[in-house]
Amino acid sequence: MKPLIVAATREEIASSIPFLERVQIPFLITGVGMTATAYSLGRYLALYKPDIVINVGIAGSFNKDFPLGTVVEITKDTFAELGAEDGDSFLTLVQLGFGESTYTPKQYAGLDTGLPPCQGITVNKVHGKEASIEAVKSIFQNIQIETMEGAAVFYVCQQENLPCLQIRALSNYVEKRDKSTWNIPLSIKNLNIWIQSFLKKVLNP
C-alpha cells in the first residue's frame, strides 16, 4: 500500500515526519481551510497516484462524551455553509437542486482503523458562539466533529476515485470560544501516536 498523508499544518504531524521520511511515505501540507486543501491535494494528485489518501489533523468536538485527545475516524462529512438562507431556515445544495454537499469516502479493502466512527462538518469559520452552535446543530443533527478541511479531502478523492481516510484528534469542544479549556498538545501527541502505529501495522502485516 502506498499512502499519502495529508495535513493542514506541519505542526500537526511534525513528530511523525522523521518516521514518514524513514519509511518513505510522502506527506502533503496543504494549508488551512477547504480552498487551500482542495487546490494543494488536486495539484498533487495530478502528478502522483497514491493508493489511499489519509487526512489527519486536530478538530473540535460537539460530543462531550469524547475526552479531549480522543482520536476518531470521520466517516461522513458535509460542507456546512454551502447553501442559502431562507429567512430563519437553511437550504442545502441538495434542497436547492445544485448537487451534493455531503460525502463519504471510498474504502480501501480490508483496512480497519479501529477508531470510533463520527460524522463531521467542514466550515470556513469555526463556531464559537452559542447561538450559531445551536443553529448548526439543529440543521445537521448527527454531527459530532468540526474541521476546516475534511469534506474538501473527501470531495477531491471522490473526483479521483481514490480511497480516503479522515482521522482527527479532538483538541477542544465546540462551544463559546475559551482557549484555556483546549488541549492541543495532547491531541497532537495522540494523533501522531496513532499515525505511526497504524502505518507500522499496515506496512508490516
Phi, psi and omega in degrees: 000133179247095180273160168240126176268128182238127177222153180287321183231151179295326183301328183292333182237014187306318184286347178264349184299316177302321177295314181299319179293323181294320181265006174061046172257121182289151175225152183231125174260114190269334195096163186277139174103160186290327180293310179299321181294312181298317180295309184297316181290318178299319178297318179297315185288343173290339183252328186227150182234091174289167176281332181204144174258128178244105179271125183231155178168186176261166186201165172263150183241130170282340187263108182279001172288339176274122173295148175301141186098346178297138177257129184229165175249127177273116184256353175207136183219147186229137168286101192286338186258357180281111182161208183214144171281139175228083188067237178271000182261164177236130179255125179282170177302322179299314180295330178278349181081023184254010179114196186267152171230358179243135186226143171241140186281150169293135183274148172267122189305128174080004183265124182230121181282335185073012183260158176298130177280140182221157171259141183233166167236151177244131188226156170277329182235112181294148185280137179211020180226135188302318183296316181288329177295313179296324180295314182290328177292330178285333179279314182245087196285343182255011184288146178234333189229146177234128175226178178247005184222338194305309183295330178294321176296314178301318181297311181299316181293326176296317179297328181265000180057044181249138171299151185209145169236145170237117184242129182228140172254135190275118184259341184197164172265149178279102183203183177307129190302122179207094186295343179293342181264356182281160174220072180294318180303318180294317182295319178293319178301310182293324178299315183287329171299316179295313182306310185289319180292321179294314181294322177299321181293314185282335179276337180229071183294000000 
